[in-house]
Amino acid sequence: MFQALLFDLDGTLVPMNMETFMKEYFRAVARKFAHLIYPEKLIHNILDGTMAMVNNTDPEKTNKEVFWSHFLPRVSLPAEVLVSMFDEFYACDFAALKDCIQPNPLARPLMNSLFEKGFQIVIATNPVFPERAIQERLNWVEIGDLPYALVTTYENSHFCKPRVEYYEEVISYLGVKPQDCLMIGNDVEEDLIAGTLGIRTFLVDDWLLNARKLPIETDYRGSFGDLVSFLRSL
Protein backbone atom coordinates (compact mmCIF):
# COMPACT_ATOMS: atom_id res chain seq x y z
CA MET A 1 0.00 0.00 0.00
CA PHE A 2 2.88 2.38 0.84
CA GLN A 3 6.62 2.33 0.23
CA ALA A 4 7.53 5.29 2.41
CA LEU A 5 6.16 6.57 5.70
CA LEU A 6 6.86 10.19 6.62
CA PHE A 7 6.57 10.99 10.33
CA ASP A 8 6.30 14.43 11.84
CA LEU A 9 8.13 14.69 15.15
CA ASP A 10 6.81 17.30 17.59
CA GLY A 11 3.29 16.48 18.73
CA THR A 12 3.27 13.28 16.67
CA LEU A 13 6.09 10.95 17.69
CA VAL A 14 7.05 13.22 20.59
CA PRO A 15 4.00 14.04 22.75
CA MET A 16 4.17 17.72 23.60
CA ASN A 17 2.30 20.97 23.94
CA MET A 18 4.07 23.03 21.30
CA GLU A 19 3.33 26.37 22.95
CA THR A 20 4.83 25.22 26.25
CA PHE A 21 7.87 23.70 24.53
CA MET A 22 8.64 26.85 22.53
CA LYS A 23 8.22 29.05 25.59
CA GLU A 24 10.77 26.97 27.50
CA TYR A 25 13.05 26.78 24.46
CA PHE A 26 13.22 30.56 24.16
CA ARG A 27 13.69 30.92 27.90
CA ALA A 28 16.64 28.52 27.80
CA VAL A 29 18.32 30.05 24.75
CA ALA A 30 17.83 33.58 26.12
CA ARG A 31 19.48 32.53 29.37
CA LYS A 32 22.42 31.09 27.42
CA PHE A 33 23.06 34.37 25.57
CA ALA A 34 21.95 36.83 28.27
CA HIS A 35 25.46 38.18 28.82
CA LEU A 36 25.78 39.02 25.12
CA ILE A 37 22.33 39.87 23.73
CA TYR A 38 19.16 41.27 25.26
CA PRO A 39 16.61 38.42 25.39
CA GLU A 40 13.96 40.35 23.44
CA LYS A 41 16.42 41.12 20.64
CA LEU A 42 17.69 37.55 20.51
CA ILE A 43 14.22 35.99 20.35
CA HIS A 44 13.02 38.51 17.77
CA ASN A 45 15.96 37.75 15.50
CA ILE A 46 15.64 33.98 15.91
CA LEU A 47 11.99 34.25 14.90
CA ASP A 48 12.92 36.51 11.99
CA GLY A 49 15.51 33.98 10.80
CA THR A 50 12.99 31.18 11.18
CA MET A 51 10.43 33.01 9.04
CA ALA A 52 13.13 33.59 6.44
CA MET A 53 13.60 29.81 6.24
CA VAL A 54 9.86 29.21 5.98
CA ASN A 55 9.52 31.79 3.20
CA ASN A 56 12.62 30.76 1.26
CA THR A 57 12.08 29.56 -2.31
CA ASP A 58 15.72 29.37 -3.42
CA PRO A 59 16.62 25.69 -3.99
CA GLU A 60 20.31 26.58 -3.96
CA LYS A 61 20.30 27.66 -0.29
CA THR A 62 19.92 25.30 2.64
CA ASN A 63 17.73 26.40 5.52
CA LYS A 64 20.88 26.76 7.60
CA GLU A 65 22.38 29.19 5.09
CA VAL A 66 19.15 31.19 4.96
CA PHE A 67 18.90 31.40 8.75
CA TRP A 68 22.43 32.60 9.35
CA SER A 69 22.34 35.06 6.45
CA HIS A 70 19.39 36.74 8.15
CA PHE A 71 20.44 36.32 11.77
CA LEU A 72 24.08 37.41 11.71
CA PRO A 73 23.68 40.92 10.21
CA ARG A 74 21.10 41.74 12.89
CA VAL A 75 23.32 40.74 15.81
CA SER A 76 26.53 42.69 16.29
CA LEU A 77 28.70 39.77 17.32
CA PRO A 78 31.30 37.70 15.43
CA ALA A 79 29.89 34.72 13.57
CA GLU A 80 32.37 32.32 15.17
CA VAL A 81 31.19 33.34 18.65
CA LEU A 82 27.50 32.92 17.87
CA VAL A 83 27.85 29.64 15.97
CA SER A 84 30.02 28.17 18.72
CA MET A 85 27.55 29.18 21.43
CA PHE A 86 24.55 27.81 19.55
CA ASP A 87 26.42 24.55 19.02
CA GLU A 88 27.16 24.43 22.74
CA PHE A 89 23.53 25.20 23.57
CA TYR A 90 22.25 22.27 21.50
CA ALA A 91 24.96 19.94 22.77
CA CYS A 92 24.53 20.74 26.47
CA ASP A 93 21.52 22.89 27.37
CA PHE A 94 18.85 21.67 24.96
CA ALA A 95 18.53 18.25 26.65
CA ALA A 96 16.88 19.85 29.70
CA LEU A 97 13.81 20.59 27.56
CA LYS A 98 12.93 16.91 27.77
CA ASP A 99 10.99 17.92 30.90
CA CYS A 100 8.46 19.58 28.55
CA ILE A 101 7.47 16.38 26.76
CA GLN A 102 5.69 13.17 27.69
CA PRO A 103 7.02 9.66 27.07
CA ASN A 104 5.77 7.66 24.11
CA PRO A 105 6.18 3.94 24.90
CA LEU A 106 4.47 3.04 21.62
CA ALA A 107 7.05 4.73 19.39
CA ARG A 108 9.93 2.24 19.60
CA PRO A 109 7.88 -0.95 19.08
CA LEU A 110 6.05 0.68 16.18
CA MET A 111 9.22 1.77 14.43
CA ASN A 112 10.86 -1.61 14.90
CA SER A 113 7.88 -3.36 13.29
CA LEU A 114 7.84 -0.92 10.35
CA PHE A 115 11.54 -1.39 9.64
CA GLU A 116 11.05 -5.16 9.79
CA LYS A 117 8.35 -4.82 7.11
CA GLY A 118 10.77 -2.97 4.85
CA PHE A 119 9.26 0.51 4.76
CA GLN A 120 11.39 3.55 4.05
CA ILE A 121 10.95 5.71 7.15
CA VAL A 122 11.47 9.46 7.09
CA ILE A 123 11.50 11.79 10.07
CA ALA A 124 9.70 14.61 8.28
CA THR A 125 10.02 17.25 10.97
CA ASN A 126 9.96 20.88 9.94
CA PRO A 127 13.66 21.48 9.28
CA VAL A 128 14.13 24.71 11.20
CA PHE A 129 16.41 23.08 13.82
CA PRO A 130 19.93 21.70 13.47
CA GLU A 131 20.53 17.97 13.33
CA ARG A 132 21.73 17.89 16.94
CA ALA A 133 18.41 19.24 18.25
CA ILE A 134 16.37 16.83 16.15
CA GLN A 135 18.50 13.87 17.19
CA GLU A 136 18.01 14.85 20.82
CA ARG A 137 14.22 14.87 20.43
CA LEU A 138 14.30 11.45 18.77
CA ASN A 139 16.32 10.20 21.72
CA TRP A 140 13.65 11.47 24.12
CA VAL A 141 11.24 8.84 22.80
CA GLU A 142 13.99 6.21 22.37
CA ILE A 143 14.01 6.10 18.57
CA GLY A 144 17.19 8.03 17.83
CA ASP A 145 19.35 5.08 16.78
CA LEU A 146 17.24 3.68 13.93
CA PRO A 147 18.27 3.56 10.23
CA TYR A 148 15.98 6.22 8.79
CA ALA A 149 16.02 6.82 5.06
CA LEU A 150 16.08 10.54 5.81
CA VAL A 151 15.82 12.93 8.76
CA THR A 152 15.08 16.45 7.53
CA THR A 153 17.24 19.07 9.28
CA TYR A 154 18.13 22.67 8.57
CA GLU A 155 21.51 21.47 7.29
CA ASN A 156 20.14 19.13 4.59
CA SER A 157 16.86 20.82 3.57
CA HIS A 158 16.15 23.75 1.29
CA PHE A 159 12.49 24.31 2.15
CA CYS A 160 10.18 24.19 5.17
CA LYS A 161 6.62 23.16 5.87
CA PRO A 162 4.01 24.12 4.79
CA ARG A 163 5.64 24.67 1.38
CA VAL A 164 4.90 21.84 -1.06
CA GLU A 165 8.52 22.12 -2.19
CA TYR A 166 9.51 20.58 1.15
CA TYR A 167 7.58 17.42 0.31
CA GLU A 168 8.75 17.43 -3.29
CA GLU A 169 12.34 17.46 -2.06
CA VAL A 170 11.69 14.53 0.28
CA ILE A 171 10.02 12.30 -2.30
CA SER A 172 12.67 13.19 -4.88
CA TYR A 173 15.36 12.12 -2.43
CA LEU A 174 13.55 8.82 -1.77
CA GLY A 175 12.94 8.15 -5.45
CA VAL A 176 9.28 7.31 -4.92
CA LYS A 177 5.97 8.57 -6.26
CA PRO A 178 3.69 10.72 -4.10
CA GLN A 179 0.98 8.05 -4.06
CA ASP A 180 3.48 5.60 -2.58
CA CYS A 181 3.85 7.76 0.55
CA LEU A 182 1.92 8.40 3.74
CA MET A 183 2.52 11.62 5.68
CA ILE A 184 1.74 11.30 9.39
CA GLY A 185 1.45 14.44 11.49
CA ASN A 186 -0.59 16.53 13.88
CA ASP A 187 -0.52 19.95 12.16
CA VAL A 188 -3.42 20.60 9.79
CA GLU A 189 -1.56 23.24 7.77
CA GLU A 190 2.00 21.93 7.81
CA ASP A 191 1.35 18.21 7.42
CA LEU A 192 -1.88 17.88 5.44
CA ILE A 193 -0.56 20.16 2.67
CA ALA A 194 1.27 17.01 1.50
CA GLY A 195 -2.08 15.77 0.21
CA THR A 196 -2.07 18.35 -2.59
CA LEU A 197 0.78 16.40 -4.19
CA GLY A 198 -1.07 13.10 -4.00
CA ILE A 199 0.64 11.97 -0.80
CA ARG A 200 -1.89 10.32 1.48
CA THR A 201 -2.14 11.71 5.00
CA PHE A 202 -2.89 10.53 8.53
CA LEU A 203 -3.79 13.25 11.02
CA VAL A 204 -2.76 12.32 14.58
CA ASP A 205 -5.12 14.33 16.75
CA ASP A 206 -3.81 13.80 20.31
CA TRP A 207 -1.91 17.11 20.07
CA LEU A 208 -3.78 18.62 17.14
CA LEU A 209 -2.54 21.95 15.75
CA ASN A 210 -4.74 24.09 13.52
CA ALA A 211 -3.72 27.69 14.20
CA ARG A 212 -5.60 29.12 11.21
CA LYS A 213 -8.74 27.00 11.72
CA LEU A 214 -8.37 25.43 8.28
CA PRO A 215 -10.83 22.81 7.04
CA ILE A 216 -9.51 19.34 7.82
CA GLU A 217 -9.05 17.21 4.72
CA THR A 218 -7.18 13.98 5.39
CA ASP A 219 -7.31 10.36 4.30
CA TYR A 220 -7.06 8.98 7.83
CA ARG A 221 -7.41 10.42 11.31
CA GLY A 222 -7.12 9.19 14.88
CA SER A 223 -5.02 9.03 18.02
CA PHE A 224 -1.45 7.78 18.05
CA GLY A 225 -2.85 4.48 19.31
CA ASP A 226 -5.16 4.38 16.27
CA LEU A 227 -2.16 5.07 14.06
CA VAL A 228 -0.29 2.13 15.56
CA SER A 229 -3.22 -0.18 14.85
CA PHE A 230 -3.53 1.14 11.29
CA LEU A 231 0.16 0.75 10.46
CA ARG A 232 0.38 -2.71 11.97
CA SER A 233 -2.45 -3.80 9.65
CA LEU A 234 -0.49 -2.86 6.53
Phi and psi in degrees as a GROMACS rama.xvg file:
@    title "Ramachandran Plot"
@    xaxis  label "Phi"
@    yaxis  label "Psi"
@TYPE xy
-134.764  147.924  PHE-2
-99.3441  -33.6468  GLN-3
-129.23  138.124  ALA-4
-118.08  123.263  LEU-5
-107.18  118.374  LEU-6
-108.628  124.436  PHE-7
-67.2651  161.518  ASP-8
-105.793  -69.6174  LEU-9
-69.4768  121.936  ASP-10
84.622  -5.46501  GLY-11
-115.383  -76.182  THR-12
-76.8913  -33.1487  LEU-13
-106.797  106.895  VAL-14
-66.631  120.056  PRO-15
-160.648  153.16  MET-16
-88.4342  112.877  ASN-17
-63.613  -37.1065  MET-18
-63.3533  -43.3933  GLU-19
-64.6325  -44.2067  THR-20
-60.822  -46.3042  PHE-21
-67.8881  -34.6817  MET-22
-61.9722  -44.6927  LYS-23
-71.7123  -33.7877  GLU-24
-60.502  -49.7448  TYR-25
-66.5786  -34.3876  PHE-26
-63.4857  -42.7764  ARG-27
-67.8888  -44.6616  ALA-28
-70.501  -34.5204  VAL-29
-64.6468  -39.1361  ALA-30
-63.5452  -38.0959  ARG-31
-62.8519  -37.8817  LYS-32
-104.159  7.79497  PHE-33
-57.4723  -30.6558  ALA-34
-79.1421  -6.45113  HIS-35
-117.944  -35.9552  LEU-36
-137.627  136.449  ILE-37
-59.0054  135.133  TYR-38
-52.5803  -43.1353  PRO-39
-62.7229  -40.1093  GLU-40
-68.4047  -42.7788  LYS-41
-60.2494  -51.256  LEU-42
-63.391  -42.4489  ILE-43
-57.848  -44.111  HIS-44
-75.5741  -29.8404  ASN-45
-64.7313  -44.5086  ILE-46
-64.5183  -38.9164  LEU-47
-63.0909  -43.3173  ASP-48
-65.5  -35.6254  GLY-49
-65.4481  -43.9255  THR-50
-65.2214  -31.8366  MET-51
-62.9186  -40.3332  ALA-52
-64.1621  -45.6299  MET-53
-61.5398  -36.994  VAL-54
-88.7776  -6.95206  ASN-55
-65.7401  137.432  ASN-56
-124.168  7.61738  THR-57
-87.3831  109.523  ASP-58
-70.6769  -6.62967  PRO-59
-89.6012  -9.6029  GLU-60
-114.115  127.783  LYS-61
-71.6681  161.314  THR-62
-59.2994  -36.608  ASN-63
-60.0449  -46.2914  LYS-64
-62.7081  -40.51  GLU-65
-64.9591  -45.2966  VAL-66
-58.9764  -52.6358  PHE-67
-68.8485  -30.3942  TRP-68
-67.5846  -25.6981  SER-69
-90.7944  -36.2789  HIS-70
-74.7903  -47.3732  PHE-71
-60.9616  -45.1139  LEU-72
-63.9253  -19.1493  PRO-73
-93.6034  -5.00192  ARG-74
-125.692  117.959  VAL-75
-82.391  63.0815  SER-76
-139.962  151.416  LEU-77
-60.7341  141.877  PRO-78
-57.3937  -41.4039  ALA-79
-64.2165  -31.902  GLU-80
-69.2468  -47.9018  VAL-81
-66.1407  -45.9014  LEU-82
-62.3436  -43.4522  VAL-83
-62.4468  -40.6463  SER-84
-71.0315  -37.6062  MET-85
-65.4843  -41.0232  PHE-86
-59.6582  -42.8296  ASP-87
-66.066  -38.4344  GLU-88
-60.0782  -48.0408  PHE-89
-71.8507  -28.2328  TYR-90
-77.9497  -31.2158  ALA-91
-119.281  -46.8838  CYS-92
-87.1087  -32.8307  ASP-93
-60.4903  -33.0319  PHE-94
-58.1342  -27.6717  ALA-95
-65.4107  -19.4647  ALA-96
-71.3541  -6.51741  LEU-97
-56.9939  -25.3979  LYS-98
-64.1093  -16.0603  ASP-99
-85.5007  -11.1204  CYS-100
-111.412  168.117  ILE-101
-108.29  154.054  GLN-102
-68.0576  158.015  PRO-103
-133.338  84.1555  ASN-104
-66.1557  -12.549  PRO-105
-84.1148  -17.9472  LEU-106
-65.4946  -49.8597  ALA-107
-63.9433  -49.9759  ARG-108
-59.9179  -37.6874  PRO-109
-62.6827  -50.4013  LEU-110
-61.1029  -42.4838  MET-111
-58.0024  -43.6783  ASN-112
-67.3728  -35.279  SER-113
-71.1464  -38.8374  LEU-114
-65.2844  -38.7922  PHE-115
-62.0301  -31.1699  GLU-116
-81.2979  -8.43025  LYS-117
92.3449  13.2241  GLY-118
-70.3454  147.641  PHE-119
-80.267  125.789  GLN-120
-112.945  128.486  ILE-121
-117.83  134.661  VAL-122
-89.863  96.5384  ILE-123
-96.1217  60.7148  ALA-124
-84.4542  149.637  THR-125
-60.332  119.903  ASN-126
-83.5979  63.2257  PRO-127
-105.766  -0.345628  VAL-128
-114.987  154.229  PHE-129
-69.9814  162.373  PRO-130
-54.0174  -39.8551  GLU-131
-60.1934  -40.9361  ARG-132
-69.8717  -36.3917  ALA-133
-71.8209  -40.7329  ILE-134
-60.4474  -40.5127  GLN-135
-60.9406  -43.7037  GLU-136
-68.4052  -34.6101  ARG-137
-62.85  -40.4262  LEU-138
-63.0847  -32.144  ASN-139
-60.3785  -28.7837  TRP-140
-111.88  20.3887  VAL-141
63.0395  37.457  GLU-142
-130.5  24.3952  ILE-143
-81.1044  -11.4364  GLY-144
-105.213  14.0919  ASP-145
-92.0171  155.732  LEU-146
-84.9307  69.8233  PRO-147
-65.8869  146.364  TYR-148
-66.9421  -30.8224  ALA-149
-164.885  139.275  LEU-150
-122.082  116.043  VAL-151
-79.1793  125.99  THR-152
-130.822  171.164  THR-153
-74.3964  -13.7216  TYR-154
-77.6064  -35.0281  GLU-155
-109.011  2.61474  ASN-156
-115.767  151.87  SER-157
-113.336  -5.4297  HIS-158
-142.097  166.341  PHE-159
-125.024  162.79  CYS-160
-69.1328  146.393  LYS-161
-95.494  26.2156  PRO-162
-69.8122  136.195  ARG-163
-65.4107  -25.2309  VAL-164
-60.0611  -30.0868  GLU-165
-59.1241  -48.1027  TYR-166
-70.9465  -35.6908  TYR-167
-61.768  -39.4496  GLU-168
-65.5748  -39.8417  GLU-169
-64.8729  -49.8363  VAL-170
-69.8837  -29.3383  ILE-171
-65.8885  -41.8621  SER-172
-61.6183  -40.9141  TYR-173
-74.6287  -24.956  LEU-174
73.6611  35.8191  GLY-175
-122.341  168.739  VAL-176
-91.3171  152.705  LYS-177
-53.4056  -40.9279  PRO-178
-70.0103  -9.30964  GLN-179
-90.0431  2.41866  ASP-180
-116.679  153.084  CYS-181
-126.585  122.94  LEU-182
-97.2424  127.763  MET-183
-118.634  119.433  ILE-184
-163.71  175.752  GLY-185
-114.743  -0.234547  ASN-186
-106.11  117.704  ASP-187
-59.7601  -43.4504  VAL-188
-77.5691  -49.8844  GLU-189
-74.2028  -33.544  GLU-190
-98.6451  -39.1565  ASP-191
-76.291  -14.6042  LEU-192
-58.8743  -23.6594  ILE-193
-57.6375  -28.9194  ALA-194
-62.423  -24.8039  GLY-195
-67.801  -17.3966  THR-196
-92.9476  -5.31517  LEU-197
98.4052  2.49422  GLY-198
-75.9546  130.368  ILE-199
-77.545  153.777  ARG-200
-130.387  148.006  THR-201
-126.4  116.777  PHE-202
-91.2798  115.239  LEU-203
-88.1564  117.268  VAL-204
-105.475  13.0455  ASP-205
-61.2537  -43.0701  ASP-206
-124.156  54.9271  TRP-207
-61.1872  134.348  LEU-208
-119.163  128.907  LEU-209
-153.238  67.8225  ASN-210
-59.792  -33.4368  ALA-211
-99.7416  11.0616  ARG-212
53.8698  45.4687  LYS-213
-75.1391  152.58  LEU-214
-62.6412  141.239  PRO-215
-94.4853  113.008  ILE-216
-124.032  106.336  GLU-217
-144.668  155.042  THR-218
-75.56  -37.2272  ASP-219
-139.726  153.342  TYR-220
-153.286  144.399  ARG-221
168.471  -175.536  GLY-222
-74.2661  172.406  SER-223
-62.588  -35.4451  PHE-224
-61.8196  -39.1819  GLY-225
-64.2477  -39.2055  ASP-226
-60.173  -45.4743  LEU-227
-57.3731  -45.6141  VAL-228
-62.6488  -42.1684  SER-229
-63.5268  -48.0347  PHE-230
-68.7665  -32.9268  LEU-231
-71.2682  -17.9101  ARG-232
-84.4645  -10.1061  SER-233
